[in-house]
Amino acid sequence: MPQVSERGERMPGSPIRRLVPLANKAIERGVKVYRLNIGQPDVPTPPEALEALRNIDRKVLEYSPSEGLLSLRKKLREYYRRFKINVDVDDIIVTTGGSEAVLFAFMACLDPGDEIIVPEPAYANYMAFAISAGAKIVTVPSNIDNGFELPPVEEFEKLITPRTKGILICNPNNPTGYLYTMKEMLQIRDMVLKYDLFLFSDEVYREFCYTGAPYISAFHLPGIEENVVLIDSVSKRYNECGIRIGALITKHKELKKNVMKFCQARLSPPLLGQLVAEASIDTSPEYMLATYNEYVERRKFMIDQINQIPGCYTPIPMGAFYTVVRLPVDDADKFCRWCLEEFEYEGQTIFMAPASGFYTTPGMGKNEVRMAYVLEKEELAKALLVLRKALEAYNAGQSTSSDAVDR
């Protein structure tokens, strides 16, 4: 039998999706599963987007340009300027989701063996994309006890080597919901300048910042305009994850040339998705505000309820729609599987993402999970009651097992 690649063997499984088969089996048994594992919002897609989809009137569904439709890139330029992100149309390359933007950024910037420094916990697919590029993610641990704030600059500098090519941040952060402050962003800027690094900045959750302070983009930081590689996606802000439209934005001319080679190799981003995304940029302010307010309410409800469950703790996330939760369990991976395989409360169970998959440092996140507040409050209330009951049953079972061993 032929051998598969070492690269494929080293690719990590998704902590978000790897338990899906267990969830599907639970559903087949008739159990209702509350899915808090994945950032798939239940908020309806904007009517402007759905209307555009219904009214596509073309005789041929052709290839689009490899860099994306010019009309969409012009609309994206208008969108970014609302956030004082001043980029030109030629700085914007449309990608097949934000994921392809990260992958192409890594492939175009990094050689095998090059290193990127990333605060952890971090979005799990960053590791997969780095492995695809032959590069290495080097992590700086952040801590749930201080709300996952940026580690001190000294901790980053300890990790910088001749192979270090960049720093990667997600702001607001997935999985923690942390929102970087201006002070932290300026510290990152200074490191980028000092060591002449790329700054990969994943900003797909910029609409969901809950502090009231102005949103800080990597493109707002003076002096590093050509170091910045901004990653974006329409999936979350317009609740249209399935159209798979993202963007890579950079002012670095040589990098753009490199990225375009990968874009040409995959031919073009999805035509229908681009047409929908273009219409979505005209989504009404009322829709955007209603969506924002809904997440504010869900966040408050979820955080309050979680911190009332004995032994549970989560800080208050200031962005995105995720939070990392410390649970009173010995092994969150084991607990999440148990919830889907063995537990139900009144015909219900809960699906969470074990946080260990968002860390690369062995042993970190062992008793943590990531939860997404992407369900309406009534459903969240039921899900969190199920979590409370699951923890009670799990820990009672663990105590019984321990007693049996002791005897």
N, C-alpha and C positions, 0 to 999 in steps of 0.2 A: 504494500500500500504506500503511495507517495506521501512524503512528509509535508505537513502544512508549514507556513512561515513562522519563524520565531516572533516576528512583529505581531502577527495575529494572536499568538499565544500570550504575548505580553499586554495586549489590549485589555483594559479593565472592563468588566461588565457594568452596565448602568445601575447605580443604586436606586434610580428612579423607576426603572422598568424591569429589573431582573426578577422581581416577585410577581409580575403580572400573571404568569401561568397559575400561581397559587390563588390569586384573586379571581381568576376566571373559573377555577375549580370550585371556589367558595360560592360563586354566583350560580354555577350549575347545580350545587346542592340546595339552592333556594335561599342563600344568605344574602342580605343586602350589604354591599360593601361601600363604605364611605371613603372616597378616594381623596386623601390629602397628600398623596405622594408626589403629585406632578403639577406643574404650573399650567394647567389647562383651565382657564376661567370658564365659568358658566354664564357670564354676562353676554347678552346677545351681540353679535357683530353689528357694526353701524349700518343703518338703512342705506346710506350712500354707497357702501361697499356691496351690499346685496343687490341693490338696484342696478349697479354697474354690471354685476355678474349676470343678472337676468337679461340685460339689454346688449350683451356683446353681439354685434352684427358684423361678422366677417365671413367672407367666402372661403378664405384660407387661414388656418391657424399656423402662421409662419414662424420660423426662427426669429428671435429678436436679436439685436446687436449683442455681442458677448458682454459688453459693459452695461447692458440694460437699455431700455427705451429712453430716448432723449427726453420725452415728455415727462416721464416719471422722475428722471434725475433733476429736471427743472423744478418740479413740484417739491422734491425732497430738499432742494436748496432753499426754497421758500420756507419750508417747515423748520429747517435748522436755524434759519435767521430769526425765527420767533424766540429761540433760546440763546440768541446772540452768538451762535456758532457760525462764523463767517467763512463759508467754503464756496468754491466755484463748482459749476456743473462737472467740470473735468476732474475734480477731486473725488467724485462719487462713483463708485462701481457697485452695481446691483448684483447681489448674490442670491443663491438658493438658500434662504434663511440666514440667520446670524451665524449658524454653525459653519456654513461654508466660508463665511467671511473670516472666522477664526482660523480655519484650516488653511485657507489661501494665504492669510497673513503669515502664518508660521512657515508654510512652504516657501514663500517668497523672501522671507527675512532670515531664516535659520538654516544652517548647515548641520549635517549629522554630528552629534556631540555638543552642539551649542546649548546653552542653558538660559532658562527664563525663571525669574524669581516671582513667586506668587504667594500672597497671603493665604493661609488655609484656616478654616475649611474653604474650599473653592468648588465652583461648578465642575462636576466630575468629568465632563467631556473635554475639558482643557487637557487633561492628561492623555486622553485618547488621541486628540489632535496632535499633541507634541510627539507621541510615539509614532504617529503616521509620518511626521516630518523628520523622524530620527533624532529629535531634540530631547532635552531633559528638563522636566519641571523640578525646580528647587523651591521648597516651601519654607515660609516663615510662619510659625504657628501664632494664631490669635486665640483669645480665651473667652469663653462664655461668661466668666465672672466679671469681666469689665465690658461686657456687651460687644465683644469682638472688635474693639477699636484697633487701629493700625499699630502693629508692633513698632518699637523704637527704631529710628533710622540705623542705630548701631547694629541691630539684629540683621538688617538687610546687608549692611556693608561687610559683615563677617562672611557673607555668602558669595560676594562678588569675586569672580576669578577671570582669567583671560578669556574663558569661553562664555562669559555672561553677555548676552545680547539684548536683553530687555527685561522690563518689569510688566507684569500683567495685573490689572485690577478690574473688578466688576463693581460699578458704582451707579445706583444702589446695588447692594451685593446680593447675589444668589450663591449660597443658601441662607445667609444670616439675616438679610434685611438691613445690614449696616449701611449708613450713609457717611461717606468720608467728608470731613470738615475742610474748610479752606486751609487751615494750618497743615493738616495731613497732606492735602494735595500739593501744597507748596514744598513740603519736605520731599515728596516724590519727584516733583519738578527739579529740585536741586540735585537729587541723585542722578536723574536722567542726564542733566547737563554735565555734572562732574565726571561721569563715567561714559558719556556719549552712548546712551542706550536708546532703544526703542521703548515707547510707552504704549502698550496695547491696552486700550480702555474700552471695556464692554459696557455700553450705556443704554441697554435696551429697556431699562425700567425707569427712564428719566421722568416720565409722567407721574410716577408714584413716589414722591418725596413728601414726608409728613412733618417736617420741622418748621415750615414757614420761611426758612432762609432761602436765598436764591440758589438755584441749581448750579453746581459747579461741574463743567465739562473739562476734559483734558485739553480741549481747544481753547479754554479760557486762560490757560496758564502761559504767561509770557515767556518767550525765549526758546520754546521747544516745538514750535509749530511743525517743523519737518521731522520731528522725532515721533509724533503722535500717529497711531493707527487706531482710528475709532471704529468700533464694531457696533452695528445697529440692526434692528429688526422691527417689522410692523406687527409681529405676532401678538405681543402682549398689550400694546397700547390700544389696538383696535380689535382685540379678541378674535384674531383670525390666524391662529397658529398653523392651520392646514394649507394656507396658500403658499407658504415657504418663500417669503421674500425678505431679504435682509440687505445690508449694505456694508461696504468697507470704504472708509473715507480717509484719505491721506493727502498731504501736500508734498510728499517725498517723491520726486519724479522717477527716480530709478526703481523705487519700490512699485510704483504704479505700472511701470513697464513689465516688471516681473509678474505682478498679480495678473495682468492682462494675458500673459501666456497661459496661465492655468485656466483663466476664464475661456479663452479660445479653445483649449483642449476639451472642456466640457460643453462647448458650443454656446449655450445661452441659458439664462435663468428662465423660469416658467413664464410663458407669455400671459396666460390667463391670470396668474397671480399678480403680475405687474399691472394689468389693467384694473384689477380690484384694488391693489395698493394705491394706485394713483388716485382713484376716486375716494379712497379712505382719508387722504390728506385733507379733503374738504369736510370731514366729519364735523358736525356742529359743536360749538363750545358747550352747549347744554348737555350733549351726550358725554363729552369728556369730563365735565364737572360731576355729572351724576355717577359716572364710573368711579371717579376719584373718591367721592363721598361714600360710595358703597364700600370701598376697600378700607376707608378710615373706620367705618362702623364695624366691619368684620374684624379688623385688626384689634380694636379695643375689646371687642367681645371675646375673641379667642385668647388674647393674652391674659385678660382677667380670669377667664375660666380655667386655663391651664395652671396658673399660679395658685389656684385654690385647690388643686388636686394634691393630696399629701405626697410629698417627695418630689414633685415636679417643679422645674424652674425654667423660665425663658425670659431673656431681656426684652425690652420693648424695641422692636425693629422700627427704624425710621425711614425705610424705603422698601420698594418692591412689594411682594405679597407672600413672603416666606418668613418663617422663624425657626431657629434651632432650639430644641427642647431637651433639657436633661431629664431623664426618667429614672425612677428608683428601681432599676433592673441591673442585673449583672452583665447582660449582653443584649444590646438593642437589636442586633441582627437576628438573634435567636427569638427575641420577643416579637419582632415584626412578623417573622415566619409563623410563630405560634398563633398569633392573632388570626392569620388567614387559614391556617391548616386545622387548628384545634378549637378555637374559641368562637363563641357567638353569644350575644346577649339579646334575647327577644328577637332572634332571627337576624341580628345585625353584627357586623364587625367593622374594623377600621384598617385602612391601608396607609402606611407611612413609609418614608424613605429612610433607611438606616443612615445615620450621619457618618459612619466610618468610611463610607464610599466617597465622601467629600474631602477626606484627609488622605495624605500619602504617608504621614508619619505613623509608624506602627503603634497600635494601642490607643491612638487618639480617636475621640468620638465614640468610644465603645458603648457608652450608656446614653447616647444622644440620637435624636431623630430630627429630620427636617420635615416640617409640616407647612402646607400651602393653604392659605385661607381663601380658597377659590370656590367655596360653596356658600350659599346664602345662609344667613344667621340661624334660621330654623334647622337647617341641615347640620350646621356646625354644632349647634347645641346637642343634637342627637349623637353626633360623632364623638364629642368630648365626654358625654355620659358613657358611651361605649368604652372609651379609653379608660375612664375611671374604673369601670367594672372589670375591664381586662386586667388592669394593674392589680386590683384586689385579688382576682382569681389566680393570676400568674404567681404573685408573691406568696399567696397561701399555699399553692402547689409546691413552690420552691422550699418553703419552710417544712412542709410535710416530707419532701424528699430528703432534706437535710436531717430531719429527726430520724428517718428510717436508717440513714447511713450511720448516724451516731449510735443507734441502738445495736 
